[in-house]
């Protein structure tokens, strides 16, 4: 399940999409544009250690996809940046 979540996260953003990721010591290290960033899971949220405002929130699966008009699994991960 972790790999599926990470794959969804990788596909959700342009910058991350071009990156590679590895898992070490319970942390996820994502490298893009030659810069490695370390992330950690906190309550279903992927938090950047270097930039705590940069988080990836795992969205709850919506049971009724017909009402909201979204394809199932299309928007599972949302990037939020609070400035």
C-alpha beads as a LAMMPS data file, in Angstrom:
LAMMPS data file: protein, C-alpha beads

83 atoms
82 bonds

1 atom types
1 bond types

-500.0 500.0 xlo xhi
-500.0 500.0 ylo yhi
-500.0 500.0 zlo zhi

Masses

1 110.0

Atoms # bond

1 1 1 0.000 0.000 0.000
2 1 1 2.870 2.371 0.780
3 1 1 4.263 1.961 -2.732
4 1 1 0.855 2.678 -4.259
5 1 1 0.517 5.838 -2.164
6 1 1 3.991 7.006 -3.130
7 1 1 3.340 6.301 -6.795
8 1 1 0.178 8.407 -6.603
9 1 1 2.151 11.159 -4.888
10 1 1 4.833 11.043 -7.571
11 1 1 2.251 11.389 -10.340
12 1 1 0.444 14.308 -8.732
13 1 1 3.050 17.036 -9.254
14 1 1 5.213 18.125 -12.163
15 1 1 8.395 18.654 -10.129
16 1 1 8.139 15.407 -8.221
17 1 1 7.131 13.552 -11.364
18 1 1 10.646 14.018 -12.756
19 1 1 12.258 12.737 -9.571
20 1 1 13.312 9.473 -8.056
21 1 1 12.595 8.272 -4.555
22 1 1 14.041 5.805 -2.096
23 1 1 12.956 4.634 1.331
24 1 1 15.580 4.505 4.085
25 1 1 15.298 4.431 7.870
26 1 1 11.552 5.031 7.745
27 1 1 12.021 8.184 5.693
28 1 1 11.316 8.795 2.037
29 1 1 14.037 10.618 0.141
30 1 1 12.823 12.237 -3.079
31 1 1 15.451 13.580 -5.464
32 1 1 14.480 16.003 -8.212
33 1 1 16.482 18.659 -10.045
34 1 1 19.552 17.088 -8.447
35 1 1 18.348 18.027 -4.969
36 1 1 17.455 15.371 -2.414
37 1 1 14.664 16.099 0.041
38 1 1 13.760 13.925 2.986
39 1 1 10.121 13.281 3.889
40 1 1 8.497 11.504 6.788
41 1 1 4.977 10.132 7.252
42 1 1 3.037 11.839 10.062
43 1 1 -0.628 10.829 10.391
44 1 1 -1.075 9.965 6.679
45 1 1 0.745 13.173 5.737
46 1 1 4.080 13.246 3.938
47 1 1 6.063 16.072 5.550
48 1 1 9.286 17.576 4.210
49 1 1 11.965 17.711 6.903
50 1 1 13.760 20.685 5.348
51 1 1 10.565 22.626 4.619
52 1 1 7.756 21.686 7.067
53 1 1 5.270 23.817 5.103
54 1 1 5.654 21.440 2.156
55 1 1 3.328 18.533 2.842
56 1 1 1.508 15.910 0.811
57 1 1 -1.826 14.970 2.351
58 1 1 -3.322 11.562 1.666
59 1 1 -6.942 12.134 0.732
60 1 1 -9.636 9.829 2.062
61 1 1 -11.056 7.568 -0.622
62 1 1 -14.471 8.764 -1.679
63 1 1 -17.042 5.993 -1.858
64 1 1 -19.504 7.794 -4.119
65 1 1 -17.543 8.990 -7.151
66 1 1 -20.609 9.551 -9.333
67 1 1 -21.936 12.467 -7.313
68 1 1 -18.753 14.523 -7.349
69 1 1 -18.000 13.684 -10.977
70 1 1 -14.377 12.701 -10.349
71 1 1 -12.780 9.563 -11.709
72 1 1 -11.829 7.121 -8.996
73 1 1 -8.173 7.519 -8.017
74 1 1 -7.628 10.556 -10.195
75 1 1 -6.895 13.011 -7.394
76 1 1 -5.699 10.950 -4.445
77 1 1 -2.837 13.166 -3.317
78 1 1 -3.004 16.910 -2.905
79 1 1 -0.002 19.179 -2.465
80 1 1 -0.548 22.005 -0.024
81 1 1 1.882 24.848 0.561
82 1 1 1.075 27.266 3.345
83 1 1 2.959 30.524 3.057

Bonds

1 1 1 2
2 1 2 3
3 1 3 4
4 1 4 5
5 1 5 6
6 1 6 7
7 1 7 8
8 1 8 9
9 1 9 10
10 1 10 11
11 1 11 12
12 1 12 13
13 1 13 14
14 1 14 15
15 1 15 16
16 1 16 17
17 1 17 18
18 1 18 19
19 1 19 20
20 1 20 21
21 1 21 22
22 1 22 23
23 1 23 24
24 1 24 25
25 1 25 26
26 1 26 27
27 1 27 28
28 1 28 29
29 1 29 30
30 1 30 31
31 1 31 32
32 1 32 33
33 1 33 34
34 1 34 35
35 1 35 36
36 1 36 37
37 1 37 38
38 1 38 39
39 1 39 40
40 1 40 41
41 1 41 42
42 1 42 43
43 1 43 44
44 1 44 45
45 1 45 46
46 1 46 47
47 1 47 48
48 1 48 49
49 1 49 50
50 1 50 51
51 1 51 52
52 1 52 53
53 1 53 54
54 1 54 55
55 1 55 56
56 1 56 57
57 1 57 58
58 1 58 59
59 1 59 60
60 1 60 61
61 1 61 62
62 1 62 63
63 1 63 64
64 1 64 65
65 1 65 66
66 1 66 67
67 1 67 68
68 1 68 69
69 1 69 70
70 1 70 71
71 1 71 72
72 1 72 73
73 1 73 74
74 1 74 75
75 1 75 76
76 1 76 77
77 1 77 78
78 1 78 79
79 1 79 80
80 1 80 81
81 1 81 82
82 1 82 83
